[in-house]
């Protein structure tokens, strides 16, 4: 080691060139690394979305969800398969292991599901596979606003804008929302069809034969191969209207004789408003690993270039801009970093100006290399990574402080600068390496935290590891070189005035306390133990949680009207939200959606439902500040009085996706029993203090009209078993019967159905005919319709039926405590055999996330102990150094209690990091004590001298770490604030208490043979 140090000092030109090159790489990485608020990481979820128009939830479950679940469940790496079946739609979600390959998993799901495609219902109109990524959240959401423009015009404008945006470098995809789908509609005249006795299915069958856009094949003509063309897609309305349906009474009945053909739109399942005006959304998402700010600027520029081409009655607005939140948070963290840097500078005053300058030069070098490591590891510069750099700022100077202080001590012995630099660095090098490896082993296991929570926080330990490792290299090479050139050639034996004052204070106040502790070691240890036990008694009062709110300047209002409510009724409930927000000065924009949720704008937001009774309003604020929670509370109060719908005001949360913080799942085979049990659980949950917005998804059945088919009579009339249902679905939901290609080459569905106005009138059933063996049969002859009801949705989890009852948490309550109260309360509900309760929500996610922390903490502790054993070669010194751990844990718990923070995921990460930091400080003291004893000092004298000599370096390293973390702690962030407070509290307690406890433990444990003159403890 001394050879490397000597080379770095004497061949300083090479040292300087190498570090200038590394500095340049770091600066280059800083300007090129992508920026984002939250980390980008792959997600193991794959969604399969299927649509069968007119199918009931039970049909979707049996014919779509279960067959797909069966094939997906057998794939390697699968963790869980869930499904949700509703009217006409099913969503199956496959969750794979977080350690798997998302692309490979996606390909396997597509392959296996497509393999059974032919066995799924022929009426299946949509089978879509969706990857989930954190970058699937929209970077921008444009609103095309107009109350007068037709949807056809808005569709063309949206298409033009979309084509411009997709060409922007870095844009992955663009999508249009809120437009009805155009179709070439064949609107049946049921009266005319009844006169002619023609069933609706005959029209569909005739059009399917003529309007398929598929070539029949090819023939060989001599040596030539000719493709056969047999019509293909319809190309004009007249061609479609002239299509023959059947020959009857000596004449050909054509489509135009029994239907009206023309352009129309599907019944609109989703429409939107922006600030109360009709709107269409155009969203764009980014590619992975790119700078969202650059993409945003280029996309806005492209949109602004298109703006002059808009007609006067259409306005374009940027309704949502993710970069605003990114710029605000990164700017705040940048300010925190600047403040932390200033505080670190102030704490270096005792070293003197020149020594402080040496230490401070090491800061940008270490940080630049840390940024380079982060960029090369594939991470973005996000709020977790910047928090890691702020934490590292207080740690990276530790090695430089210790080395510089020791070099200055050798200068005060009268040595020349170069000799002092070599001797001082060599003497402390092993301890510095040991200290740094202790820190590395504390943070290294954090890179392997499991599940989505581990992926979310991974950039933080990587930033710390890269920077701290770089600081070790800097402290053993560039710092000795700088010290040999910058430090004064000679120093007063007692240092500068500031240092002299500090040393006088240390001697005056610390020496008597240390002397008492060494004289009464058992009393000192009993007092310390009692203090630590009292700290751990705070754990039940602190409580636990997973991740805090994201503090984004936007939130959601989820609207759920009664089951069976049509779009107009749901719209009235959404309008109530818009009315409640009027007059709120802090609201910058209101994006209303009826029939489905807003497009995804947050990395863990999940929304696949598209039903007539749901809506969602995205509220964008000018900023999120201390008054924002009060605005949310006012909105909740105003909406609570509306009996027509349930409103849930949802603040975005950091961490893995969670539907609700409190969730009870009831598992069992029979839907009526599940519904009864869900009702009982709902009542129990509402009575638990701290719950709010309790939701029972199966509380009310969906009304429906049952045909009441007389199968025996239908059989006698020669009606095929599936014919009535097909005829009814065709008339009411419509059926695809071919393709229509317009003059621009765009392809559309040809859909046979009743005119939209007639489809909602129950009397239309009287005019529907079905084919029989002896001609057509009126549906009314084989059916006796009656009203009944059915579950609005059927959920499945791990191939079992399941219902959910969930709730939000009221302000001022801890999720863990409320969840436990709910779990205790539902024990009163008696479960039939074959049924069980599962706990979901935040408790389930926390169990999966925290479940991997035990091995990680054990790995960190054993790694640190291994370093200590290698350092000292004995277990006694290792035990003394490790004895500081409870002292820091005590301070961290007290800090959480005093600041009102809970034991969150990031707080636990803070405790793991704290173990490494406080052991590093303790190692410096024990190592120097061991060196003094090896030099022949008596045990008691060596302990006291080491305590005084190492007091200042340890104090400075702790104070610089605290100074670096203080801005994070005072920022009020629920994400990294608890982490900062844990380390600050732990450093305060361990720095103060360990100055006595560690020497006392050394006295009691590391006895050995006295060198002479030892004072034995009482």
N, C-alpha and C positions, 0 to 999 in steps of 0.2 A: 504493500500500500504506500509506503514512504517513497518508493521509486516513482509511482504515478504522480504523487503530490510534488515531488522534486522536479519531475519532467514538466508538469503544468506551470511551475513557477519559473524555472530556468529557460524553458523553450516557450516563453510566453507568446511569441509571434504565432506559433501553431495553435496554441490554445485560443487566442483571440480570433483567428480566422475561422476555426471550427465553430465557435459559438456565434460569431456573426452570421455564418451560414445557417445555423440552426434557428437563429433569431429571424432571419429572412424567410425561412420556411414557415415558421409560426405566424408571422405577419401575413404571408400569402394565404395561409390556411384560414386566418381570421376573416379576411375579406371575401373568401370564396365559399366558406362553409354555409350551408343553407340555414335560414332562420325560421323558427316556428315557435308558437307559444308552448305547445305540448309535444312530447316526443313522437316520432314516427316509428311504428313497429308493426310487424305482420300480425294478423289476427287469425286464430284457428277456426273461425266460424264460417260455414258455407250455408247459404240459404237456397232452398229450392221452392219456387213460387209456381203454383199451378192454378189454372182457372178453368172451371166448367160452368158455363152460364146456366143459371136456373137450378143448380144442384144444391141440395140441403146439406147442412153440416154433417149429418150422419152419413150421407152418401159420399161426401168428400173424405170423410174419415175411412170408410171401408174400401172405397175404390181408388183413392189416391194416397192418402197419408200412410195407411198401414203397409201397402205394397212397397212404397219407397222406403219407409222405415226399415222394413225387413232386409232390403238389399244393402242399405247404408250401414246398418248396425254391425254387419260382419266385416267391415273394412278395418285394416290394420290401423292402430293409433286412435281409433274412435273412443271418445270419452263419454259422449252423451248425445242422444238424438231426441229432439222435441218436435212437436207439431201442433199446429193450431188450425182447426177446420171451421170455416164460417160459410155463410151463404155464397156459393159459387167459387169459393177460394180456399186454398190450403197453403200454408207456409210450413215447410219442414226445415228445421235448423240442425245441422250436423256440427257438433263441437269435437275437434280433434285435440290431441295433446299440443301444448304450447311449444314443445320442443320439436315438433314435426316440421315437414316441408309443406308450406301452404299451397304451393303450386302443384306439387305431386298429389296432395289430398284433393284439390279441386278437380284435377284430371281424373282421378279414380271415381269421385262422386258422379261426374258427368258420364263417364263410361258405364258405370253400373246402372244408373237410372235410365240412360238411353237404351240399355240392353233389354229393359222391360217396357219400353215405350209402347210397343204394339199390344201389350196386355192391358194398358190403361184405357179408360173410356174413349170412344171415338169422338165424343163431343168436347174433348179437351182442346181448348183454343190457345192455351198459353202454358209453356213449361220453360221456366227461366231459372238459370243458375246465377247466383250472385255471390261474388267474393266480398269479404268485409276487410276493409283497411282503415287505418286511422286517417289516411289521406282521402277517404271517400267523402269526408265532410266538405261542403261547398266552400271554396275560397271566396267566391262572389255569388250573390243572388240578385240578378237584375229583375226589375219589374217593368213590363210593358203595360201601361195603364191607359184605358179608354173605356168610357161608358157607352160609346156610340159605334165604334168600329165593329164590324162583323167578326165572328171567330175565324172565318175564312181569311180575312185580311190579316188578323193577328197571327194566324198560323204562318202565313207567308213571311211576315216581318220577323217572327221568332225564328223561323228557319234561316232567313238571311243572316240574322245576328249570330245564330248558333254556328253557321259556317264560317263566319269571320273569327269567332272566338276559338274554334277548334284549331285554327292555324297558328294560334299564339304559341310560341315555344314553351314547353313545360306543361301545357294543358293536356290532361289525360282524356277527359271526356266532357261533353256538354249535354245538357238535357233540358227539354221544355216540359213545363208542368202547368196544369190547369186548363188545358185545351181538351174539348171533346174530340173523339176520334172520328174523322170523316169516313163515310161508307157509301157505297152505291146500294141504296135500299130498294127492295121490292116490297112495297107496302100492300098487304093482301086486302082484297075487298071480300070480307067474309060473307056479305049478303049475296053477291054474285056467285061466289064459290058454293054457297048453300043451294042456290037455284040449280047449278050444274052438277051438284053432288061431287065436287072435286075436293079431296083432302089437301091440306096445306103441304103435307109431305111430298105430294106429287110434284109441286112446284120446285121444291128443293132438289128432288132427285133429277128433275129435268135439267135444272141449271148446273148441277154438279157434273152432269155428263158433258155439258158443252163449254163450261167456263174454267176448266182446269188448265193452269199455266204450266203444263208438263208435256214435253215432247213424247209421242208414243214410242219412238225408237228410230231405227234406220233400216234401209233395204239395200241389197246389192243389185246394181244394174250394169251388167257387163263387168268392166273393171272399175266402175265408179261406185262410190258409197254415198247414198242419198239419205239425208235426214227426212223423216216423215213429219209433216205438219198437219195437225188435225184441229184447226180452230185456235185453241189456246185461250188466253184471257180475252174477255170482252173488251172492245176498244171504243164502243159508242153506246149511248143509251138506246138508240134505235135497234142496234143489233141484239142487245139484251132483251128488249121488249118484244122482239119478234121470235124469240126462242119458243118452239113448240112445247106444250105441256103434255097433251094427249089428243087423240082423235076421238070425237064424240058426235054421234048423230050425223055422220057424213061430213063433218067439218073439223078443222084443226083448231083446237083451243090454244091460243098463245098466251104468253105471260101478260101482255098488255090488256087481254080480255078480262083478266081476273085480278089485276094488281096495278098499282101506280109505280112507275120506275123513275128514280131521280136521286140527286145528291141529298144526303141528310147526315146528321151526326148521331152517334150513339148517345143513349141517355147519359147525360154528363155525370160521372161518378165523383168528380172533384172539380171545384172551381175556387177561385182565389180573389182576394181584394187587397189592395195596398192603400192604407190610410182611408179606408171606406170606399174606394173606387175599384171597379172591376179590373182585374189584372191577370197577366200571364207571367209565370216565372221562367227565367232562363238561368240555369246554374252551371258552374264549371268547377271541375275538380283538378287537382294537380298531380303530376307524376311524383313518384317517391324520390326522395333525396335531392330535391331542388329547392331553391329559395322562393318561398311563397311571396315575399315582398316584390321580387322581380317579376314574377308571373302576374301578380295583381296589377302592377303598374302597366305592363304591356297589354293586359286584357282591357283595362279601363281606357287606355289610349285607342285600342281597336274599336271599342264601343263608342267613344267620343267621335271617332272618324265616321261612324255610321249614323250618328245622331242627326246630322242635317238632312239625311235622306228619308227621315220619318215623315208621315203625313201629319197635317196640323192637329188632327184629333187624337193622336197617339203620342204619349209622353214616355220617356224612358228614364228610370231612376235606379241608382244603386241602392237596393233595399237593405242588403246585408253585405258587410265587408269584413272578412275575418282579419285582414291586416290591421285594422284599427286597434283591435285588442292586442294583437302581437306587438305592434309598435309601442303601445302604452306600457305593457308589462316588461318588454325588453328595456325600454327607456327607464322605467322605475328600477329595475335590477341594475342597470348601468349606473344610475345615481347611487344606489346602495353600494355598488362596487367602489365608486369614487370616495364615498364617505368612509368605507372600510379601509381603503388605502390611506386616507388621511389619519384615521385613528391609529393604524399600525405605525405610521411615521412618528406620531406623538409618543408612542410607547417605547420608541428606540432612543429617546433623549438621554437616558443614563449611559448609553454607550459612547456618547460624544458625537460630534458632527461627522467626523471622517469615518468612524466605524459605522455610523448609521448610513452614510452614503454607500459604503461597501455592501451593506445588507440590502439596501433599496435597489441597487443595480441588479442584484440577483433576482428581484421580483419579476420584472418584465421578461427576463430570459426564461425563467421557469414557466411563467404563464404562457409565453409564446409556444414553447414545446408542448405544454399541456393541451393547447388548442389544436396543435398539429396532430397529437395522438387522438383527440376526439374526432377530428375530421377523417383521419385515416381509418378509424374504427367504424365509420359509416353513420355517425350520429349527427343530428342537427344541433344548432346552437339554440336551445330552448330554455325555458325557465328552470328546469331541473338541472341542466348542465351549468347554467350561470350560477345557480345556487351552489353547485359543487365547486366552482372556481372561487366563489366568495369564501366558502369553508376552507378551501386550500390556501387562500391568501393568508389566513391566520396561522397556517401550518407550515407553509413553504419557507417562511423566514426563520423557523425554529433552528434548522440545521445551520443556516448562515449565522444566526445570532450566537449559537454555541461555539462555532468555529471562530468567529471574529472575536468573541469575548476571550476565548482561550489564547488566541494569538496576541491580543492586547495584554493579557496577563503575563505572557512570556516577554513582551516588550518591556513591561514594568520591571522585569528581572534584569534588564540591561542588555538583552540580546539584540544583535542587528536585525533589521526588518526581515530580510530573507530567511535568516536562521530561525527567527521567531515564528514566521509563517510556516516553515517546514516542521519545526518541532511542535508548535501548538496544534497544527492540523493533524500531525501523525499521532500525537498523544490522545486526541479525542476521536480519531477516525473510527475506531472499532465501535465506540459507544454511539456515534452518529449513525453508522450503518445499522447497528442494532435497533436504534430508535426508529429509523426510517422503515426498516423491515417490519417492525411492530405495527406501524401505521398501515403499511401495505397489506399486512395480514388482517388488519381490522376491516379494511375497505374491500379487499379482494373478494371475500365470500359474498358481499352485497351484489356483485355482478351476476351471481347465480341464483338470486331470489326467484322463486317459482311463480307460475301463473302470470296473468296480465299485470298484476301489481308490480311484479318484478321487472317485467318489460318496461312498464311505465317509468320506473325510477332508475333504470340501469345507467342512463347517461350521467347521473350524479356521481356514483362511485368511479366511473371511468374518468370523469374530469378530475376528480381528486387524485386518483392513482397516477394518471399521466403527469400531473403537475408536481406531486410530491416526489415521484421517482426522478423527475427532471431536477428538482431542487437538491436532491442528494448529489447528483452529478455536478451541479453548479457549486455546491458548498465545498466539495473536495477538490475542485480544480480552479474554477474562475475566482472564487472567493479568496483562496490563499494568494493567487496571483494579484488580485486587486489590493488585498491587504498589504502585500509586500511593496506596493507602489504608492498607496494612498495614505495608510496610517502614518502618524508622525514617527520620526526616527527614534525618538525617545519619549517616554511618558513618565509622569510623576508616579512614584511607587504606589500611590493611593488613587490614581486616576483623576478625572476631571472633578470639578466642584460638585456637579450634580451626582456623580457616582459616589463621591466621598460622603455626601449627605445621605444617600440611600444606604450605603454600607454602615454608617453610624446608626441609622434607624434600625437596620437589621440586627446589629449587635446589641442595641439597647433593648429592643422589644422581643426579638426572637430568641436570643441566647438564653434569657431566664426561663422562658416557657419550655424550650428544649431541655434545659438542665433539669427542670422539675419532672418532665416526662421520663427522662432517663433515670432519674433518682427513684421515681415511683411508677415503674412501667406497667405494673398490673392495674393500678388505678386508672392510668391513661387508657389502657385497652378496654377496661370495663366501661368507661365513659364513652369511648368511641363506639363500642358495640351497642350500647343503649341508644345512642343517637341514630345509628343505622337502622335499628329495629323500629324506632319511631317513624322513620322515613318510609319504610315499607308498609307501615300501617296506613299510609295515605292512599295506597293503591285503590281500595274500594271507593274512596271519595272522589278520586280522579276519574274513574270510569274509562271505558275504551271506545274506540270508533275506528273506522277504516280510513276513508279519505274525506276531506272537508269540501265544502262548496267551492266551485271554481272561480267565483267572484268575476264572472263575465258580465259585460254590460248588456246582457239580454237574458230573457227567461221565457218559458213557455206557459201557456194556459191551455190545458187539455180539457176538451169539452166532450161529455158523453150524454146524449139524450136517451130517452127511454127506448127499449128495444122495439124495433119496428117503425121508429120515427123516420119519415121520408126526408129527403134533402131539404125541402123548404122549412120543415120544423127545426132541423138541426141548425139551419142558417139563422133562424131567429135567436137561438141560444148563443151563437157566435156573435151576432149583432149586440147582444147584451154585454159581452166582454168589451166590444168596441166602445159602447156607450159608457161603461164603467171607467174606461181609460181617458175619456175626454176631459180636458182641463188639467191633466197632469203635465206640468211644465217640463219634467225631466224625460218625458217620452219623446224619442226622436222618430220612431216609425212603428207602425202596426201592420203585421202581415197575417192576414186571416185566411184560413183554409177550411173548407167544408167538404166532408166526405173522406178525408184522410189527413195525415199530419203534414206539417211543413217539411220541405226537403231537408235532408240531414245537414246540419251546420255545426255539429260538435262531434268530436272523434268517437265518443262512446254512446251517442244517441242511436237508438234503434226504433224504427217505426215501419211496420209492414202492413198494418191494418188499413183497409180501404172499405169502409162501410157507411151506409147512409146516415147512421145515427152518431157519427163521431166528427169532431172538428178540432182544430188546433190553431192557436194564435201565438205567433212569435212577436214578442215585444222587445224592441231595441231601445235602450236608454242612451242618453247623451254620455253618461259615464256611470260606473258603479262606485258609489261612495257611501258614507255613513248614513245617508238618508234613504238609500235604496231599499233596505229591509222594511222600512216604514211604509213605502209605496206598495210593496208586495202585500203587507198586512192589510192595508186599506182595500186593496183589490179583492183579497180573500173575503173580507167582511162584506163588501158590496155584493159579491156574487153568491155568498152563502144564503142570501134571502130568496134566491130564485129557485122555485120548486120544480121547474121544467127540465132541469139538467143538472148533472154533477160536474163541478169545476175543480180541477186540480192545478194549482199554481206551482210549477216545478222549476226549481233553481238547478242549474247544471252542476253536477258533481264531478270531481276528479276521480281517476281510477277506473277500474273495470266497469262495464255496463251493468247497472242494477235497475230492475223495473221499479222497485219500491224498497225503502229501507226495512220495512216490516212486511214479511210475507209468510203465510202459512199455506202449505200445499196439502190437499186432502187426496189421497190415492185410493182408488178402488174401482170395481168393475161396472157398477150400475149408476147411470146418470141420476135417476130420481133420489137415490140414497145420497149421492155426492152433493146434490143440490140441497137436501135437508141439512146435512152436516155443515155445509158452507154457510147456511143461514144461521145456524147456532154459533159457529165460530165468529161470524160477523157481529152478532149481538154481544158476544163476550169481548171482542176486540174493541168495540165502540165504548165499552165501559172502562177500559184501561186508561188511566191518566197518561197523557202524552201522545196519544194517537190522534191523527187528524186525517180527513179525507179517506175514510175506510171504504174500500171498493170490493164488492162481491160480483164477479163477472157473470154469475149464473143466477143472480137474485130474481130476475124476471125473465120468463120465457118469451120467445118471439112469437107473436100471433101468425097463424098461417091458415090457408084455405085448403082443407083436405078434400080431394076429389071424391072419396068414398066410392071407389070403383067396385062394380059388381062383376067379379072375375068370371063367375059361372055364366052370366048372361053374355059377357063379352066373348067367351069361348064359343057359345052356341051361335053367335053371329059371325064367327070366323075372324075376330079381331085378335091380332098377334099380341102376346103379353106386354111387350114394350111399346106398342104403337100409341096408346093414349098419352103416355108420359112424353113421348117424343113430339107428338102433335101439339101438346100443351106448351112444352118448352119452346118449340119453334114459334108458336103464336105470341107467347109472352116475352121470352128472352131473346128470340131470334136464333137463326142458324146460318152459319157460313155456307154459301152455296157456290163458291167460285171466286175468281179474281177479275178485277177491272183495271185496265191500264190506260191512263189518260195520255194526252198528246205530249206531255213532258216526260213520259216514261215512268211516272210514279205508279205504284201498284196499290190497290185498295181492295178490301173485302166486299164481296157481293153478299148482302145479308137479307134473308127473307124473314119478315116479321109483320105483325100488325102495325097500323099507324100508331104513333106514340100516344095520341090522345085516347084511343080506344083501349090500349093495353091495360089501363088502370081501372077499367069498368068491369065489374064482375059479370055483367050481362053478356059480355063477349063470349062467355063459355057456351052460350046457346047456339052460336054460329060456327062452332068448330066441329069438323068432321074427321073421322079416322077411317083408314081403309079396312074393309072386311072381305071375307071370301065371296060375298055376293053383292059387292059394291061398297059404297061409303056408308058409314054409320054415324049418326049424330052423337056427339059426346054425351049429350044430356040423357040418351037412352040407356047408357051403361054407367052413369055416374050420378051420385047424390051428394053434392058438395056440402061440407059443413066446416064450421070454424073450430080449430083446436090450436095447440101451441107446441113448441119444441124448443130445446135449448138453443140459444143464439150462437154458441160456439162449443166445440169439443176440443179440449186440450189433452195432449198425451206427452208423457215424459218417460223415457226408457221403456217404451212400448206398453205403458199402462195409462189408463185414463186418469185424469187429474183435474182438480179445480183449484183456483187460487183465490185467496182472500188477502188483500194487502192494505197497507196504510202508510201515510206519511208521518213524520215526526213533528210535533208541535215545537215552537221555539222554546228554548230553555231546558229541553230534555235531552238526555243522552240516549242514543239509539240502543246501545247494549243493555241499558237498564230497562228501557221500555220493552225491548224484545223479550227479555227474561220474564218480565211481568206478564206479557202476553202468553208465553210458553207455559208459565205456571197456571194462568187462568184457564187455558183450553183443556187442561187435564180434567176439568169438570165435564167436558163433553164425552159421552159414552160412544165408543166406536164399535160398530158391528164387526164380526169376524171377517177378515179379508180386507179391512180398511185400516189406514194408518195416516198419521200426520208426519209431514216432512217440513223442516224449517228452511225457508229460503231467504231471499233478500240479502241485507248486508251481513247477517249472521253467517249465512252459508259462504258468501264470498270471503268474509274475514277468516273463517275456518280454513278455507283452501289457501288463502294468502299467508296467514300467520302460521299455518301448519308447517310450512317449509322454513320458518324462521329458526326453529329449535336446532335442526342440524346445521344451519348456517352459523348461528351464534357459537355452537360447539366447535365448528370448524375454525372459526376466527380465534376462539380462546386457545385451542390446542396448537394452532399455527403460531400464535404469539408465545405460548409457553415453550414451543420448540426453539424459537429464536432465543429466548432467554436462557434455556439450558445450553444451547450452543455458545452463547455469550459468556456464561459464568462457569460452565462445566459442572455445576452442582445444582441440586434441587433446592438447597436452603435459600440461596440468594434469589432463585426464581420465585419461591414462595413469598419472600419479602416484597419483591416487586409486584407480584400479582395481588398482594394484600390491599393494594390501593383501590381495586375495582369497586368494592362495596361503598367506599367513600364517595366516588363519583356518582354511583347509582342513587345514593341518598340525595345528593344535590340536584340531580336531574328530576327526581320525583317531586322534591320541594318546589322546584321552578315551575313544573307543570301545574302543581296545585295552586301556587300563588298567582299565576297568570291565567288561570281558568281554562287551560288547554287539557284535552283528554289524551289518553295513551293511544295515539293514532299510529298508522303504519309508518309514517315518516318519523314520528317520535321514537319508535322502536329502532329505526335505522340510526337515529341520533345516539341511542344508547350503545349500539354496536360500535359506532365510530368513537364514542367517548371512551370505551374500554382501551382502544389503541392509543388515544391521545394521552390519557392519564398514566398508562403504563410507561409510555415514552418518557414522561417527566420523572417518574419514579426511577426508571432505569438510570438516568443521568446521576442521580444521587447515590444509588447503590453501587454503580460502577466506580465512581470516584472514591467511595468509602473503601471498596475492595482494593483499589490501587494504593491508597494510603496504608492499608494494613500490610499489603505486599511489600511496601517500602519500610516496614518495621514499626509503624506507629501502633501504640496500644489501642485496644478496641474502643474504649470510651472516647479517647482523644480523636481517633480517626472519624468516629461518628459525628462528633461535635464540629470538627473542622470541615468535614464534607458538607454538613448541613449549612454552615455559614457560606462557604465558597460557592456552592451550587444553588444557594437560595435565589440570587439575582437572575442567573440564566433561566432557571425554572419559572420564576415569577414573570420574567419578560416574555418567555414563550407562551405562558398561559394568558397573559394580558393581551398579547398581540392576537392570539386566537379569539379571545373574547371581543376585542376591538373589531376584528374582521366579521364576527358573527352578529354583532349588535345591530347593524342596520337591518339584517334579515329578521331578527327577533322583533324589532320595533316596527317593522313594516305592517304588522297586523295580518299577514298572510296565514291562512289556515293550513296551507300546504307545507311551506318550509319554516314557518314560525315556530311550531312545536319542536322541530329538529334543532333549530338554533337555541331555543331556550333550554333544551335538555343538555346540550353541550356546554352552554354558558353556566348553568347551575351546577353541573357536574364538575367543571373546571374550577369554579369558585370553591366548592366544598373540598375537592381533592387537593387543590393547591394549598389551602389553609390547613386542613386536617392532616394531610400526608407529611407536612413538614415536621410533625411530631410523631404520628403513628408509624411512618416508615422507619425512622431511626430507632424507635422503641422496638418494633418487630425485629429489626436487625440485631439489636442488643439481645433479645430473647431467643432468637432462632440461630443466628450465625455466630455462635460463640467461638469455637475453635480454641486453640491454645493461646492464652494471653501473651502478648509480647512483653508484658511487665507494666505495673502501675495501674492495672484495671481496677475500677471501682465496681464492686459487685452490686447488682440490684437488690433491693429489699425483697 
